[in-house]
Every structure is written in structure tokens, then in C-alpha cells.
Amino acid sequence: MTAAQLMRLARLIGREEFRAALPVPEGTPELDAGQRARLALLIDERQDAVAGTLVEEAAASDDVVDSASASAFAADRLAELDDLLTPGQRDTILARFDTLTAGWDSE
């Protein structure tokens, strides 16, 4: 895990919520077992927010033109966080993202 990964995840979750649940010094690349457990719970609680933020980022990307490219965009972003997400969390977030972007082909 890197500090950059934590910063990306904080942005997706919501910086204030992240700081409140996991007060780690800026630039800290390692979490202890208790912090990792709190982070896992926070991700579970904020999966809708993560999916929503990814939708906003995909909508702003010039590379996203339909739901398939949106799904690939989200999968790439979440792959960058593999050290921090469980496979189940990643799959749930992607499923929610795909639901939110399903109508992008018809627009």
C-alpha cells in the first residue's frame, strides 16, 4: 500500500468521512491491523459513495463514451486500489457503478 493509494481511496470515500474514521498522518503508507479493520468497515459502509464518485469521474473523462468504456474506467481505477479493497468490495462497487451507468448507451 502506498500513500497515493490511501489518498485516492480517501477521495473516493469522501475525505472528511475518511479522516473521521481513520485518522492517519498525511503520507502514511502503512496501516496497522486495527486501522486496516476500520478501513475495511468504512469501505463497506461507503460503497455507494465510492461508486458515485467513480461515476462522476467517468462522466468527466474524455475516454468514456458509453457504459462499456465507463465500466473499464471504473475497473482500472479500482485495480489501482487492490491492496486496500477485498475482491468482494471491488465486485460490489463495480456492480453498483454498472447499475448507475447502464443508461449511458442510450444517451
C-alpha positions as YAML, in Angstrom:
chain: A
units: angstrom
residues:
- id: 1
  name: MET
  ca: [0.00, 0.00, 0.00]
- id: 2
  name: THR
  ca: [1.20, 3.48, -0.80]
- id: 3
  name: ALA
  ca: [0.31, 6.92, 0.48]
- id: 4
  name: ALA
  ca: [-1.02, 7.71, -3.02]
- id: 5
  name: GLN
  ca: [-3.41, 4.74, -2.79]
- id: 6
  name: LEU
  ca: [-4.71, 5.97, 0.56]
- id: 7
  name: MET
  ca: [-5.20, 9.47, -0.86]
- id: 8
  name: ARG
  ca: [-7.13, 8.08, -3.85]
- id: 9
  name: LEU
  ca: [-9.31, 5.99, -1.60]
- id: 10
  name: ALA
  ca: [-9.96, 8.94, 0.70]
- id: 11
  name: ARG
  ca: [-11.10, 10.98, -2.31]
- id: 12
  name: LEU
  ca: [-13.46, 8.21, -3.44]
- id: 13
  name: ILE
  ca: [-14.89, 7.61, 0.03]
- id: 14
  name: GLY
  ca: [-15.06, 11.28, 0.97]
- id: 15
  name: ARG
  ca: [-12.13, 12.97, 2.65]
- id: 16
  name: GLU
  ca: [-14.00, 14.05, 5.78]
- id: 17
  name: GLU
  ca: [-15.50, 10.62, 6.36]
- id: 18
  name: PHE
  ca: [-12.12, 9.01, 5.75]
- id: 19
  name: ARG
  ca: [-10.32, 11.30, 8.21]
- id: 20
  name: ALA
  ca: [-13.00, 10.84, 10.85]
- id: 21
  name: ALA
  ca: [-12.90, 7.05, 10.63]
- id: 22
  name: LEU
  ca: [-9.19, 6.65, 10.04]
- id: 23
  name: PRO
  ca: [-7.08, 9.49, 11.41]
- id: 24
  name: VAL
  ca: [-3.69, 8.69, 9.89]
- id: 25
  name: PRO
  ca: [-0.97, 11.26, 9.32]
- id: 26
  name: GLU
  ca: [-0.71, 12.56, 5.75]
- id: 27
  name: GLY
  ca: [1.67, 10.46, 3.70]
- id: 28
  name: THR
  ca: [1.46, 7.39, 5.95]
- id: 29
  name: PRO
  ca: [1.86, 4.38, 3.67]
- id: 30
  name: GLU
  ca: [1.31, 1.62, 6.23]
- id: 31
  name: LEU
  ca: [-1.68, 0.80, 8.39]
- id: 32
  name: ASP
  ca: [-1.67, -1.42, 11.44]
- id: 33
  name: ALA
  ca: [-4.19, -4.26, 11.83]
- id: 34
  name: GLY
  ca: [-6.70, -2.11, 13.70]
- id: 35
  name: GLN
  ca: [-6.55, 0.64, 11.08]
- id: 36
  name: ARG
  ca: [-6.97, -1.92, 8.28]
- id: 37
  name: ALA
  ca: [-10.05, -3.31, 10.04]
- id: 38
  name: ARG
  ca: [-11.54, 0.19, 10.40]
- id: 39
  name: LEU
  ca: [-10.75, 0.88, 6.75]
- id: 40
  name: ALA
  ca: [-12.50, -2.32, 5.65]
- id: 41
  name: LEU
  ca: [-15.61, -1.34, 7.61]
- id: 42
  name: LEU
  ca: [-15.52, 2.18, 6.18]
- id: 43
  name: ILE
  ca: [-15.29, 0.85, 2.64]
- id: 44
  name: ASP
  ca: [-18.22, -1.49, 3.32]
- id: 45
  name: GLU
  ca: [-20.27, 1.44, 4.63]
- id: 46
  name: ARG
  ca: [-19.35, 3.82, 1.79]
- id: 47
  name: GLN
  ca: [-19.56, 1.56, -1.26]
- id: 48
  name: ASP
  ca: [-22.40, 3.62, -2.75]
- id: 49
  name: ALA
  ca: [-20.37, 6.80, -2.30]
- id: 50
  name: VAL
  ca: [-17.33, 5.21, -3.94]
- id: 51
  name: ALA
  ca: [-19.43, 4.08, -6.90]
- id: 52
  name: GLY
  ca: [-21.00, 7.55, -7.16]
- id: 53
  name: THR
  ca: [-17.64, 9.29, -7.14]
- id: 54
  name: LEU
  ca: [-16.39, 6.92, -9.82]
- id: 55
  name: VAL
  ca: [-19.46, 7.78, -11.93]
- id: 56
  name: GLU
  ca: [-18.61, 11.49, -11.60]
- id: 57
  name: GLU
  ca: [-15.01, 10.83, -12.63]
- id: 58
  name: ALA
  ca: [-16.08, 8.67, -15.57]
- id: 59
  name: ALA
  ca: [-18.51, 11.33, -16.76]
- id: 60
  name: ALA
  ca: [-15.69, 13.87, -16.73]
- id: 61
  name: SER
  ca: [-13.30, 11.61, -18.67]
- id: 62
  name: ASP
  ca: [-12.89, 12.11, -22.41]
- id: 63
  name: ASP
  ca: [-12.09, 8.40, -22.72]
- id: 64
  name: VAL
  ca: [-15.53, 7.29, -21.51]
- id: 65
  name: VAL
  ca: [-18.11, 7.24, -24.30]
- id: 66
  name: ASP
  ca: [-20.55, 4.50, -23.24]
- id: 67
  name: SER
  ca: [-21.32, 2.09, -20.43]
- id: 68
  name: ALA
  ca: [-18.65, -0.40, -21.57]
- id: 69
  name: SER
  ca: [-15.88, 2.20, -21.52]
- id: 70
  name: ALA
  ca: [-17.25, 3.51, -18.22]
- id: 71
  name: SER
  ca: [-17.07, 0.03, -16.71]
- id: 72
  name: ALA
  ca: [-13.48, -0.38, -17.94]
- id: 73
  name: PHE
  ca: [-12.62, 3.04, -16.48]
- id: 74
  name: ALA
  ca: [-14.01, 2.06, -13.06]
- id: 75
  name: ALA
  ca: [-12.30, -1.34, -13.12]
- id: 76
  name: ASP
  ca: [-8.96, 0.33, -13.88]
- id: 77
  name: ARG
  ca: [-9.40, 2.83, -11.04]
- id: 78
  name: LEU
  ca: [-10.30, 0.11, -8.55]
- id: 79
  name: ALA
  ca: [-7.43, -2.10, -9.72]
- id: 80
  name: GLU
  ca: [-5.11, 0.69, -8.55]
- id: 81
  name: LEU
  ca: [-6.52, 0.07, -5.05]
- id: 82
  name: ASP
  ca: [-6.15, -3.72, -4.99]
- id: 83
  name: ASP
  ca: [-4.04, -3.53, -1.82]
- id: 84
  name: LEU
  ca: [-6.90, -1.82, 0.02]
- id: 85
  name: LEU
  ca: [-10.06, -3.48, -1.33]
- id: 86
  name: THR
  ca: [-11.23, -7.02, -0.90]
- id: 87
  name: PRO
  ca: [-12.40, -8.79, -4.07]
- id: 88
  name: GLY
  ca: [-15.95, -8.66, -2.68]
- id: 89
  name: GLN
  ca: [-15.78, -4.92, -2.10]
- id: 90
  name: ARG
  ca: [-14.40, -4.34, -5.59]
- id: 91
  name: ASP
  ca: [-17.12, -6.51, -7.16]
- id: 92
  name: THR
  ca: [-19.90, -4.79, -5.22]
- id: 93
  name: ILE
  ca: [-18.64, -1.31, -6.11]
- id: 94
  name: LEU
  ca: [-18.33, -2.27, -9.79]
- id: 95
  name: ALA
  ca: [-21.86, -3.74, -9.80]
- id: 96
  name: ARG
  ca: [-23.25, -0.52, -8.30]
- id: 97
  name: PHE
  ca: [-21.24, 1.54, -10.77]
- id: 98
  name: ASP
  ca: [-22.56, -0.53, -13.69]
- id: 99
  name: THR
  ca: [-26.13, -0.02, -12.46]
- id: 100
  name: LEU
  ca: [-25.59, 3.74, -12.30]
- id: 101
  name: THR
  ca: [-24.10, 3.90, -15.81]
- id: 102
  name: ALA
  ca: [-26.36, 1.34, -17.53]
- id: 103
  name: GLY
  ca: [-28.28, 4.03, -19.41]
- id: 104
  name: TRP
  ca: [-25.21, 5.70, -20.85]
- id: 105
  name: ASP
  ca: [-25.54, 3.78, -24.12]
- id: 106
  name: SER
  ca: [-28.94, 5.25, -24.86]
- id: 107
  name: GLU
  ca: [-27.95, 8.89, -24.36]
...
